Amino acid sequence: MHQYYSSSPAGLEAFTTPTRQGSYGSNYSAYSASTPSPQYSASVPNSVHTLIAAMKSLQSTLTLWSTSRASPDAVSDAYMQFGVGFNAVVWAFEGSGVDTSDLHQIPARLRAVLETCLGEDPSPAALEMYQPQIRQQLYELLQGLKAKQGAWRSAVAAGL
């Protein structure tokens, strides 16, 4: 798994933007969530859809790994896509004025479980052992996003 490091753009202590090398390619200094922006409001549904697709891809890749049909690098790549999707969702919600700080630690917790899982020899039993923890992290993320919908809708309605 690739290492991701925390940065602190505009108060987003746990928000990170992973790149393949584990560095940060974006400049966050211009970020402001003071007023909802139509561009962020419109991107929330698309970002959430992309994140859900990345979550499904990660789960599928893990299943392939468990039967030795995908490498740990393939799982790492799927996790990277999840990270990119997560960051897009955070930017979209935060850009609409919706706080997501309660979700920021989920990718790190998921990564820790994945690293432990990938430390095992690939097998359905290994995946079965860690699958409940993986699903729990994904479930918490989905529930957190669902809880943010009302605030996002209110922010969009107020900005119109």
Buried (B, 14 or more C-beta within 10 A) or exposed (E): BBEBEEBEBEEBEBBBBBBEEEEBEEEBEEBEBEEBBEEBBEBBEEBBEBBBEBBEBBBEBBBBBBEEEBBBEBBBBBBBBBBBBBBBBBBBBBBBBBEBEEBBEBBEBBBEBBBBBBEEEBEEEBBEEBBEBBEBBBEBBBEBBEEBBEBBBBBBEEBE
